[in-house]
Amino acid sequence: MRVPARFVPLTAVTTATSALLTGCFSATGPEDAGSEGKRIRIAMMLPPRSGLSPLSDDAFKLSRWSTAETLVKLNAEGDAQPALATDWKRSGKKWTFTIRQGVTFHDGTKLTGAAVVNSLTEAATASPKPRILDGVDLTAKADGDTVTVTTAVEDPLVPQRLSSPQLSILAAKAYKGKTVNPLGAGTGPFELTEVNGTASAALDRYDDYWGDKAKAPGIDVKFVPDGTARAASLRTGEADIVEAVPVSQAAVLDQDLITEVPMPRTNTLYLNTEKGVFKDASLRAAAREAVDAESIVKGVYEGRADVAKGLLGPALPWAADLRSTVERAKAGAPSGKSITIGTFTDRAELPEVAATLQQQLQKAGFKVKLDVREYANIESDALAGEFDAFILSRATVLDSGDPAAYLYSDFASDGSFNISQLADKTVDAALDRASDTAAGDARRKAVIEAEAAVLGTDAAVPMLHERVIQGDAAGVVDAAHDPRERELVTADTYVK
């Protein structure tokens, strides 16, 4: 019987494969006598796509290596906390941030209000904009050690937006070329010193860091897209921390070395409420009752996922405590009605999920056809409502760490990703309230009320919440296990 892997809630192969990794973690410099241990060797899943520009998704790598920092960071609840800004206040469309004193960039220049404005302006005027600023008109102005950020319309989430790694603050030299170059330009406890294309990167401890000095002397990163090879690097001792161990490989690793981290990602069955069989609320209810999510978790995900109780899962620990009973329609009789379920092959588990759902819905009395393609070839049909149902693995918090944007996008009448074709005045009103409420407990309560409104329509049947599996060698101390994938190595992380 398999020993279960460690599970950390937010609160709290072959010789040939091994040979692929041999020698790829050689240190780029001597270990410091004053360090707590060795350089940290990381095997990461995705290579840089945009030369490690913080204006792209590569920003999350810079954040996970603790080299680039933002004005604000988020706590476990998603509330804004001081980082490069020590405090802030709001006045309508304007937010004024006080910039932390005594911070130097890795190139020796000082963090100032002007430097902050430079980074934010570069992001706000980039083409394309960073995803966190999609649809946001933002300007920044410095006045000594304060920076005022102004938006075109009132935005209660400005601090949360500024926590996104895509709005990292870098030294002026980073913006001198055609693309943003973070090499030696951050403020974090580790300085990015070397980048070898899509193969590897290296960082050294920055001894003049404004906060607690890093315990490790440095970090050596290898990009290993092949999941089997990444898992092998942990087993053979060639990596200290391994990102995204595949489920298929997790079972053959020492279970004491892997940690399952709940992700803010929900595998959901979207039902077409506008036309076809599922225009009938009673048949949507029948489909909901037919879904056996527990068997999908056990069979497809080998138990390494969480059965969904709602659209928001354990990566948002406050959701479960706020949730209450949802009023739903009574189930009708499918009576052999035919439905088509669409999904895509890009996420390996989804076709198998679809096949399992096909059996469950057929047992309930539906006739079920599957349409499985690559995502690029099926997205437009899904958004156009060409399917009776669609299976999607969906991120439920976007870059601001807040789920209101996801709920609005997927379930508002004018939502840009409304696969269910839902148009419900009660849902729209609840989504508007959640979007307009200031961050904090009141907003979280409004978000759960919006979730309840959506679930009450049976436009979406949440099935499971995914986890990511991280490998940490036995000598690793205090590696981060972050559902938002913003932290991995911190100043406290080291290898014995």
C-alpha positions as CSV (number, residue, x, y, z in Angstrom):
1,M,0.0,0.0,0.0
2,R,1.4,3.4,-1.0
3,V,2.4,5.7,1.8
4,P,0.6,9.1,1.2
5,A,2.8,12.0,0.2
6,R,2.9,15.0,2.6
7,F,0.1,17.4,1.9
8,V,0.6,21.1,2.7
9,P,-2.5,23.3,2.8
10,L,-2.0,26.9,2.2
11,T,-2.4,27.6,5.9
12,A,0.2,26.2,7.1
13,V,13.6,5.9,-15.0
14,T,16.2,4.9,-16.8
15,T,20.0,5.3,-16.9
16,A,19.6,7.3,-20.1
17,T,17.2,9.7,-18.4
18,S,19.5,10.2,-15.5
19,A,22.4,10.8,-17.9
20,L,20.5,13.8,-19.3
21,L,21.0,15.6,-16.0
22,T,24.6,14.6,-15.2
23,G,26.8,17.6,-14.5
24,C,24.0,20.2,-15.1
25,F,24.1,21.5,-11.6
26,S,27.7,22.3,-11.2
27,A,28.1,25.3,-9.0
28,T,29.1,28.6,-10.6
29,G,31.2,29.7,-7.6
30,P,32.6,28.6,-4.2
31,E,30.3,28.3,-1.3
32,D,30.5,31.0,1.3
33,A,32.1,30.2,4.6
34,G,29.3,32.0,6.4
35,S,26.5,30.2,4.7
36,E,24.2,27.6,6.2
37,G,24.9,25.0,3.6
38,K,25.4,24.3,-0.1
39,R,24.1,26.0,-3.2
40,I,20.6,25.0,-4.0
41,R,20.1,23.0,-7.2
42,I,16.6,23.4,-8.8
43,A,15.0,21.4,-11.6
44,M,12.3,23.6,-13.1
45,M,9.6,22.5,-15.5
46,L,9.3,25.3,-18.0
47,P,12.2,27.1,-19.6
48,P,12.0,30.9,-20.0
49,R,9.7,32.0,-22.9
50,S,10.6,35.7,-23.0
51,G,14.2,35.9,-21.9
52,L,13.1,36.2,-18.2
53,S,11.4,39.5,-18.8
54,P,9.2,40.4,-15.8
55,L,6.6,41.7,-18.2
56,S,5.8,38.1,-19.1
57,D,5.0,34.9,-17.3
58,D,8.7,34.5,-16.8
59,A,8.2,36.9,-13.9
60,F,7.1,34.0,-11.7
61,K,10.6,32.4,-12.1
62,L,12.2,35.6,-10.8
63,S,9.8,35.7,-7.9
64,R,10.4,32.0,-7.1
65,W,14.1,32.6,-7.0
66,S,13.8,35.6,-4.7
67,T,15.6,37.9,-7.0
68,A,12.9,40.4,-8.1
69,E,10.5,41.9,-5.6
70,T,7.3,43.9,-5.7
71,L,5.9,46.8,-3.8
72,V,3.4,44.5,-2.1
73,K,3.2,40.9,-1.2
74,L,0.2,38.7,-0.3
75,N,-0.4,36.7,2.9
76,A,-2.1,33.3,3.0
77,E,-5.5,35.0,2.9
78,G,-4.7,37.1,-0.2
79,D,-4.4,40.3,1.8
80,A,-1.8,42.9,0.8
81,Q,1.3,43.1,3.0
82,P,4.3,45.5,2.9
83,A,7.3,44.6,0.7
84,L,9.2,47.4,-1.1
85,A,6.4,49.7,0.0
86,T,5.9,50.0,3.7
87,D,2.4,51.4,3.7
88,W,-0.3,52.9,1.4
89,K,-3.6,54.8,1.5
90,R,-6.4,55.2,-0.9
91,S,-8.3,58.3,-2.1
92,G,-10.8,57.4,-4.8
93,K,-8.9,56.5,-7.9
94,K,-5.5,57.3,-6.3
95,W,-3.3,55.1,-4.2
96,T,-0.2,56.5,-2.5
97,F,2.6,54.2,-1.5
98,T,5.5,54.9,0.8
99,I,8.7,53.4,-0.6
100,R,11.0,51.5,1.7
101,Q,14.2,53.2,2.6
102,G,17.7,51.7,2.6
103,V,17.1,49.3,-0.3
104,T,19.7,48.9,-3.1
105,F,19.4,47.2,-6.4
106,H,21.9,44.5,-7.2
107,D,23.8,46.9,-9.4
108,G,24.3,49.2,-6.4
109,T,21.8,51.9,-7.3
110,K,19.2,53.0,-4.8
111,L,15.5,52.2,-4.7
112,T,13.7,55.5,-5.1
113,G,10.3,56.7,-5.9
114,A,11.6,57.6,-9.4
115,A,12.9,54.0,-9.9
116,V,9.5,52.6,-8.9
117,V,7.7,54.9,-11.3
118,N,10.1,53.9,-14.1
119,S,9.3,50.2,-13.6
120,L,5.5,50.7,-13.3
121,T,5.5,53.0,-16.4
122,E,7.4,50.5,-18.4
123,A,4.9,47.8,-17.5
124,A,1.8,50.1,-18.1
125,T,3.0,51.2,-21.5
126,A,4.4,47.8,-22.7
127,S,2.8,46.2,-25.8
128,P,1.4,43.8,-24.9
129,K,0.8,44.8,-21.3
130,P,1.5,42.3,-18.6
131,R,-1.5,40.2,-18.0
132,I,-2.2,41.7,-14.5
133,L,-2.8,45.1,-16.3
134,D,-5.1,43.8,-19.0
135,G,-7.9,46.3,-19.2
136,V,-6.4,48.5,-16.5
137,D,-5.3,52.1,-17.3
138,L,-2.7,52.9,-14.7
139,T,-0.2,55.8,-14.3
140,A,2.4,56.4,-11.6
141,K,4.0,59.6,-10.3
142,A,6.8,60.0,-7.7
143,D,7.0,62.7,-5.0
144,G,10.1,62.0,-3.0
145,D,9.8,58.7,-1.2
146,T,6.1,58.3,-2.1
147,V,4.6,57.0,-5.4
148,T,1.0,57.8,-6.4
149,V,-0.7,55.2,-8.6
150,T,-3.8,56.4,-10.4
151,T,-6.3,54.3,-12.3
152,A,-8.9,55.4,-14.8
153,V,-11.7,54.0,-12.7
154,E,-11.8,53.2,-9.0
155,D,-10.1,49.9,-8.4
156,P,-10.2,48.3,-4.9
157,L,-7.5,45.8,-5.9
158,V,-4.6,48.1,-6.8
159,P,-2.4,46.8,-3.9
160,Q,-3.1,43.2,-4.9
161,R,-2.3,44.0,-8.5
162,L,1.0,45.5,-7.5
163,S,1.9,42.2,-5.8
164,S,2.0,40.4,-9.1
165,P,5.6,39.4,-10.1
166,Q,4.9,41.0,-13.5
167,L,5.1,44.3,-11.7
168,S,8.5,43.7,-10.1
169,I,10.6,46.7,-9.5
170,L,14.0,46.6,-11.3
171,A,16.9,48.9,-11.6
172,A,16.9,51.4,-14.5
173,K,19.6,49.4,-16.4
174,A,17.1,46.5,-16.9
175,Y,15.1,48.7,-19.3
176,K,17.9,50.0,-21.5
177,G,17.6,47.3,-24.2
178,K,14.9,46.1,-26.6
179,T,13.7,43.7,-23.9
180,V,13.7,43.9,-20.1
181,N,16.8,42.2,-18.8
182,P,16.7,41.3,-15.0
183,L,20.3,40.3,-14.8
184,G,21.8,42.0,-11.8
185,A,18.8,44.4,-11.5
186,G,16.6,43.0,-8.7
187,T,16.4,43.8,-5.0
188,G,15.9,40.3,-3.6
189,P,18.2,38.2,-1.3
190,F,19.6,36.5,-4.4
191,E,21.2,38.2,-7.4
192,L,20.6,36.8,-10.9
193,T,24.2,36.5,-12.2
194,E,24.0,34.1,-15.2
195,V,21.4,33.1,-17.8
196,N,22.1,30.4,-20.4
197,G,19.2,30.8,-22.7
198,T,16.6,28.1,-22.0
199,A,19.1,25.7,-20.4
200,S,20.1,27.1,-17.1
201,A,20.5,30.1,-14.8
202,A,22.5,30.9,-11.7
203,L,22.1,33.3,-8.7
204,D,24.4,34.3,-5.9
205,R,23.5,35.6,-2.4
206,Y,23.2,39.4,-2.3
207,D,25.0,40.4,0.9
208,D,23.6,43.9,0.9
209,Y,20.0,42.8,0.9
210,W,17.7,45.1,2.9
211,G,16.1,42.2,4.8
212,D,17.4,39.0,6.4
213,K,20.4,37.7,4.6
214,A,19.9,34.5,2.6
215,K,21.1,31.4,4.3
216,A,22.2,29.6,1.1
217,P,25.2,30.9,-0.9
218,G,23.4,30.7,-4.2
219,I,21.0,28.9,-6.5
220,D,21.7,26.8,-9.7
221,V,18.7,26.3,-11.9
222,K,18.3,23.7,-14.7
223,F,15.2,23.8,-17.0
224,V,14.0,20.2,-17.4
225,P,10.7,20.1,-19.4
226,D,10.6,16.3,-19.3
227,G,8.8,15.2,-16.2
228,T,10.4,11.8,-16.0
229,A,13.9,13.4,-16.1
230,R,12.9,15.9,-13.4
231,A,11.7,13.1,-11.1
232,A,14.9,11.2,-11.8
233,S,17.0,14.1,-10.7
234,L,15.5,13.9,-7.3
235,R,15.9,10.2,-7.0
236,T,19.5,10.3,-8.1
237,G,20.4,13.2,-5.9
238,E,21.2,15.6,-8.7
239,A,18.6,18.2,-7.7
240,D,17.6,19.5,-4.3
241,I,14.2,20.9,-5.3
242,V,12.1,19.6,-8.2
243,E,9.1,21.4,-9.6
244,A,5.9,19.7,-10.8
245,V,6.6,16.0,-10.3
246,P,4.2,14.2,-12.6
247,V,1.6,12.0,-10.9
248,S,2.9,9.0,-12.8
249,Q,6.4,9.5,-11.3
250,A,5.3,10.5,-7.7
251,A,4.4,6.9,-6.9
252,V,8.0,5.6,-7.5
253,L,9.7,8.3,-5.4
254,D,10.4,8.3,-1.7
255,Q,7.1,9.6,-0.4
256,D,9.0,11.5,2.4
257,L,10.6,13.7,-0.3
258,I,7.4,14.9,-2.1
259,T,4.9,17.4,-1.0
260,E,1.4,17.9,-2.6
261,V,0.5,21.5,-2.7
262,P,-3.2,22.5,-3.4
263,M,-3.5,24.6,-6.5
264,P,-6.0,27.4,-7.2
265,R,-7.2,25.3,-10.1
266,T,-10.6,23.5,-10.5
267,N,-11.5,20.8,-12.9
268,T,-15.1,21.7,-13.8
269,L,-17.9,20.4,-16.1
270,Y,-19.5,23.5,-17.7
271,L,-23.1,23.0,-18.9
272,N,-24.6,25.0,-21.7
273,T,-27.5,26.9,-20.2
274,E,-28.5,28.7,-23.5
275,K,-29.5,25.9,-25.8
276,G,-29.7,22.1,-26.1
277,V,-30.4,19.5,-23.4
278,F,-29.0,21.5,-20.6
279,K,-31.1,24.6,-21.2
280,D,-33.5,22.6,-18.9
281,A,-32.4,23.2,-15.3
282,S,-33.7,19.8,-14.1
283,L,-31.4,18.1,-16.6
284,R,-28.5,20.1,-15.5
285,A,-29.3,18.9,-12.0
286,A,-29.5,15.3,-13.3
287,A,-26.0,15.7,-14.7
288,R,-24.7,17.1,-11.5
289,E,-26.1,14.2,-9.5
290,A,-24.6,11.7,-12.0
291,V,-21.0,13.0,-11.5
292,D,-19.0,10.9,-9.1
293,A,-16.0,13.1,-8.5
294,E,-14.5,10.8,-5.9
295,S,-14.0,8.0,-8.5
296,I,-12.4,10.5,-10.9
297,V,-9.9,11.6,-8.2
298,K,-9.1,8.0,-7.3
299,G,-9.0,6.6,-10.8
300,V,-7.6,9.4,-13.0
301,Y,-5.5,11.4,-10.4
302,E,-4.4,8.4,-8.3
303,G,-5.8,10.2,-5.3
304,R,-3.6,13.2,-5.7
305,A,-6.4,15.8,-6.0
306,D,-9.2,17.0,-3.8
307,V,-12.9,16.4,-4.4
308,A,-14.6,19.7,-5.0
309,K,-17.1,21.2,-2.6
310,G,-17.4,24.4,-4.6
311,L,-15.6,26.3,-7.4
312,L,-13.0,27.5,-4.9
313,G,-10.8,24.9,-3.3
314,P,-8.3,24.4,-0.4
315,A,-5.7,26.7,-2.0
316,L,-8.1,29.4,-0.7
317,P,-8.5,28.3,2.9
318,W,-11.1,30.8,3.8
319,A,-13.6,29.6,1.2
320,A,-14.8,26.4,3.1
321,D,-15.5,28.2,6.3
322,L,-17.7,30.8,4.6
323,R,-19.6,28.4,2.4
324,S,-23.2,27.5,3.2
325,T,-25.9,25.3,1.7
326,V,-26.8,26.1,-1.9
327,E,-30.4,25.9,-3.2
328,R,-30.6,23.9,-6.4
329,A,-33.2,22.5,-8.8
330,K,-34.5,19.0,-8.5
331,A,-33.1,16.4,-11.0
332,G,-35.2,15.4,-13.9
333,A,-35.1,12.3,-16.0
334,P,-32.5,12.2,-18.9
335,S,-34.7,9.7,-20.8
336,G,-31.9,8.9,-23.3
337,K,-31.3,12.5,-24.4
338,S,-28.1,12.9,-26.4
339,I,-25.3,15.3,-25.4
340,T,-21.8,16.1,-26.6
341,I,-19.0,16.8,-24.2
342,G,-15.9,18.6,-25.4
343,T,-12.5,18.8,-23.9
344,F,-8.8,19.0,-24.9
345,T,-5.7,16.9,-25.0
346,D,-3.2,19.6,-23.8
347,R,-3.7,18.6,-20.2
348,A,-3.1,14.9,-20.1
349,E,-5.7,14.0,-17.6
350,L,-8.7,15.6,-19.3
351,P,-9.4,13.0,-22.0
352,E,-9.5,10.3,-19.3
353,V,-11.7,12.5,-17.1
354,A,-14.0,12.8,-20.2
355,A,-14.1,9.1,-20.7
356,T,-15.0,8.5,-17.1
357,L,-17.7,11.1,-17.2
358,Q,-19.1,9.6,-20.3
359,Q,-19.7,6.3,-18.5
360,Q,-21.2,8.1,-15.4
361,L,-23.7,10.1,-17.5
362,Q,-24.6,7.2,-19.7
363,K,-25.4,5.2,-16.5
364,A,-27.7,8.1,-15.5
365,G,-29.6,7.9,-18.7
366,F,-27.9,10.3,-21.1
367,K,-26.5,9.3,-24.5
368,V,-23.0,10.8,-24.6
369,K,-20.6,11.6,-27.4
370,L,-17.1,13.0,-26.8
371,D,-15.2,15.6,-28.9
372,V,-11.6,15.8,-27.8
373,R,-9.1,18.0,-29.6
374,E,-6.1,20.2,-29.0
375,Y,-7.0,23.3,-27.1
376,A,-6.1,25.7,-29.9
377,N,-8.6,23.9,-32.2
378,I,-11.5,23.7,-29.7
379,E,-11.5,26.9,-27.7
380,S,-13.5,29.0,-30.2
381,D,-16.2,26.3,-30.4
382,A,-16.4,26.1,-26.6
383,L,-16.8,29.8,-26.2
384,A,-19.4,29.9,-29.0
385,G,-21.6,27.3,-27.1
386,E,-21.2,24.5,-29.6
387,F,-21.1,21.8,-26.9
388,D,-23.7,20.7,-24.5
389,A,-21.0,20.4,-21.9
390,F,-17.3,21.2,-21.7
391,I,-14.6,19.9,-19.3
392,L,-12.0,22.5,-18.3
393,S,-9.1,22.8,-15.8
394,R,-9.5,26.4,-14.8
395,A,-7.3,28.7,-12.7
396,T,-9.6,30.3,-10.1
397,V,-7.3,33.1,-8.9
398,L,-5.6,35.2,-11.4
399,D,-2.5,37.4,-10.9
400,S,-4.1,39.6,-8.2
401,G,-4.7,36.6,-6.0
402,D,-8.4,37.3,-6.1
403,P,-11.1,34.9,-7.5
404,A,-13.7,37.6,-8.3
405,A,-12.2,38.2,-11.8
406,Y,-12.4,34.5,-12.6
407,L,-16.0,34.2,-11.5
408,Y,-17.0,37.3,-13.5
409,S,-15.1,36.1,-16.6
410,D,-16.7,32.6,-16.6
411,F,-20.3,33.3,-15.4
412,A,-21.3,36.9,-15.9
413,S,-23.7,37.6,-18.8
414,D,-21.0,39.6,-20.5
415,G,-18.1,37.5,-19.2
416,S,-15.3,37.0,-21.7
417,F,-15.0,33.2,-20.9
418,N,-18.6,32.3,-20.4
419,I,-18.5,28.7,-21.7
420,S,-21.8,27.9,-20.0
421,Q,-23.5,30.8,-21.9
422,L,-25.0,31.8,-18.5
423,A,-27.2,34.9,-18.4
424,D,-28.7,35.2,-14.9
425,K,-29.6,38.5,-13.3
426,T,-29.2,37.1,-9.8
427,V,-25.7,35.8,-10.6
428,D,-24.8,39.1,-12.4
429,A,-25.8,41.1,-9.3
430,A,-23.8,38.9,-7.0
431,L,-20.7,39.1,-9.2
432,D,-21.0,42.9,-9.4
433,R,-21.1,43.1,-5.6
434,A,-18.0,40.9,-5.3
435,S,-16.1,42.9,-7.9
436,D,-16.9,46.3,-6.2
437,T,-16.3,45.3,-2.6
438,A,-13.0,46.4,-1.0
439,A,-10.4,43.7,-0.3
440,G,-10.7,41.9,3.0
441,D,-13.3,39.9,4.9
442,A,-16.3,41.7,3.2
443,R,-15.0,40.9,-0.2
444,R,-14.3,37.2,0.6
445,K,-17.9,36.9,1.9
446,A,-19.2,38.5,-1.3
447,V,-17.1,36.2,-3.4
448,I,-18.6,33.1,-1.7
449,E,-22.1,34.5,-2.2
450,A,-21.3,34.9,-5.9
451,E,-20.0,31.3,-6.0
452,A,-23.3,30.1,-4.4
453,A,-25.3,32.1,-7.0
454,V,-23.4,30.3,-9.8
455,L,-23.7,26.9,-8.2
456,G,-27.4,27.4,-7.7
457,T,-27.9,27.5,-11.5
458,D,-25.9,24.2,-12.1
459,A,-24.2,26.0,-15.0
460,A,-21.0,24.5,-13.7
461,V,-20.3,21.3,-11.8
462,P,-17.0,21.6,-10.0
463,M,-15.4,18.1,-9.8
464,L,-11.9,18.4,-8.2
465,H,-9.2,20.7,-7.3
466,E,-5.7,19.9,-8.6
467,R,-2.5,19.7,-6.7
468,V,1.1,20.2,-7.8
469,I,3.7,17.8,-6.5
470,Q,7.0,19.3,-5.4
471,G,10.1,17.2,-4.6
472,D,12.5,18.3,-1.9
473,A,15.7,16.3,-1.1
474,A,16.3,15.2,2.4
475,G,18.8,17.9,3.1
476,V,16.5,20.8,2.0
477,V,15.4,23.1,4.8
478,D,12.4,25.6,4.5
479,A,11.7,25.4,0.8
480,A,8.4,27.2,0.1
481,H,5.3,25.3,-1.0
482,D,3.2,28.0,-2.5
483,P,-0.1,27.4,-4.3
484,R,0.3,30.7,-6.1
485,E,3.7,29.7,-7.4
486,R,5.3,32.9,-6.4
487,E,7.7,31.4,-3.8
488,L,10.1,28.5,-4.0
489,V,13.5,29.5,-2.6
490,T,13.4,32.2,0.1
491,A,16.1,33.8,2.3
492,D,15.4,31.0,4.8
493,T,15.9,28.1,2.4
494,Y,19.1,26.1,2.5
495,V,20.6,22.7,1.9
496,K,22.4,20.9,4.7
